[in-house]
Amino acid sequence: MLDNVFFILLLAVAVILGAYYVYSYIRTDQGGVDQTDFIEGLCALLDGDDRRAFQKFREVVSSDSSNVEAYLRIGEIFCRNGKPERALQIHQDLSVRHDLTGRQQLAVFRAITNDYMSLEDFSAAQRSLQRYNKVAGGDNWGLATLLALQEKSGKWEEASATQEKLLKLKGELSRRPMARYKVKSGDSLMTEGQYHQARLAYKEAISLDEKCADAYLAIGDSYMSENRSDDAIGIWKRLVSNAPESAGQALDRLEKALFEVGKFGEIEDICRMVIRLDPHSLDARLKLAEYFTKKADFQSAEEHLLHALDNNPDSYQPALELARLYLKSKKEDKIHNLIGMLERKEEGKVSPLTG
């Protein structure tokens, strides 16, 4: 019901905005010229009828070649229907006109940029975008599009700077979104074997977002590649402390590194810390169960798996690990009990209306 109400409100807003645009357009750009075909074309666009809209806009430009808005709409329809090269030709023809208003220039450069992006000619798109930004002065659309192009080109440091400008424009105080670009920059440096420089980039990411799990993981991986297990353990422990909800990604790494330095038992303390900070952590419970199974402490392993099953009813892993544990400890009766419990849980999920 709420979805239907939201859809109706959204549609109403779209129609109101369309009507407002038409009203503004007629008043400011076309004076007393009859705009019936243009209005019908816009209404067809609102209805999703591209064929009729295209026909109406063609009629408009055949009788009034100065109607820039109609040409833009024709190009938009071409681009949306998989013909960006035809859209580009129309928009480029518009760009050489000398009578365009500032608003029309922006609309044309924006359209050309979108055409090149549809054609996946990103260098040409960036050149067109530069023309747009020269007129617009770096508005929200211009910066967001520049950011998308920089991402596609792998220019992570430039993307980080653009993201900062975009955040300032939106009045955002947090700089956390910039962290992922620092991680990407670090990844590029890692592939080049520049481990120290990569770590500096990752540490910048953490300074921007202390919960940036990818940065912690990557720093630890770089340390491990240099046989610096203790340093890797230290940074992954920081991940556990600062972002326990993401700690599961580090537990396998920690277990391996701790084993290499002869501190395998510490994994229990780390997992218990995760559970203290994030009581529903599935990964920590599973890792503890694995740890106790290796020690042949099947009772403790079972306890943790039962906790995991209760706290994560939608996950198959605790049940699967319980079954393996019961097989290993030769407790067939518990396997039957587990199957019965799972069947009862499944029955409890079935709605009485659906049978």
HELIX and SHEET records of a PDB file:
HELIX    1   1 LEU A    2  THR A   28  1                                  27    
HELIX    2   2 THR A   36  LEU A   46  1                                  11    
HELIX    3   3 ASP A   50  SER A   63  1                                  14    
HELIX    4   4 VAL A   68  ARG A   80  1                                  13    
HELIX    5   5 PRO A   84  SER A   95  1                                  12    
HELIX    6   6 GLY A  102  SER A  118  1                                  17    
HELIX    7   7 PHE A  122  ALA A  136  1                                  15    
HELIX    8   8 ASN A  140  SER A  153  1                                  14    
HELIX    9   9 TRP A  156  LYS A  170  1                                  15    
HELIX   10  10 ARG A  176  MET A  178  5                                   3    
HELIX   11  11 ALA A  179  THR A  191  1                                  13    
HELIX   12  12 TYR A  195  LEU A  208  1                                  14    
HELIX   13  13 ALA A  213  SER A  225  1                                  13    
HELIX   14  14 SER A  229  ASN A  242  1                                  14    
HELIX   15  15 PRO A  244  SER A  246  5                                   3    
HELIX   16  16 GLY A  248  GLU A  260  1                                  13    
HELIX   17  17 GLU A  266  LEU A  277  1                                  12    
HELIX   18  18 LEU A  282  LYS A  294  1                                  13    
HELIX   19  19 PHE A  298  ASN A  311  1                                  14    
HELIX   20  20 GLN A  317  LYS A  328  1                                  12    
HELIX   21  21 GLU A  332  LYS A  349  1                                  18    
END                                                                             
